[in-house]
């Protein structure tokens, strides 16, 4: 994801101008209730910058839309025009070079009253990248519509016509998919107006193959045969490559099948021996404090507690 991008990720700044300008347009300013119209998000990158397709490929992020709609209005997913392949720093991505338009269907319920205000708001977020830098950007776009007769807006007719022509046409071609070992083989029919140098497969969903996978295209009698080669996966060493560098450089001991060898385990660090606290010097006898049970004449202590003499008591028991 962001860590896999070829450029350096830069945090968006509030005062920093966007590298891709976004604007919103409606096919009809007065859509009719019970019908479906279209909304266009026009994206205009600066020179040297690009946005990403719905499937960005090996790196990148597609544009995302968070809509705020009135009751009775629904909006569909954003539809992207056909992408282009960008290979940079060992990664391949599906990008939009130059200005492009994202289309979305807008559906109105039948119970919307004519003349009702239909305020639309969308919070857009996307990733704008150049060859050396990637910047996450966002914009809040608003559009004020009114339920009406569904007449088309002549000012935006050319925009929607060009955006519709740039969309991938569903059902224009048929394809048979088969596996040839680790590779994919697509037999495409129904397409004639392409050349071998311009034809390329762009998977709409991730998981088919990587964007950097080589594609071999050959002409057939009724179409094209496209073989997507599975990129070779570098083989790891069976043991040493999965270890840290210090452990990988450690020589392995010889293995005896009759007597299993012992792996040299690191020794447990020795625990430091703590020096026992030294007893403070004995205080004089006159400063010694006796508990209450010892508050009795000194001559009776040996007889009651079994000591032979008071000297043993003071020197062996209660000296500090």
Helices and strands as residue ranges (DSSP letters): G 2-4, E 8-10, E 20-26, E 36-45, E 50-57, E 64-68, E 73-75, E 84-88, E 91-97, E 100-108, E 117-129, E 133-146, G 154-156, H 157-166, E 174-180, E 183-189, E 215-219, E 223-228, G 240-242, H 245-248, G 285-287, G 292-294, H 298-305, H 310-316
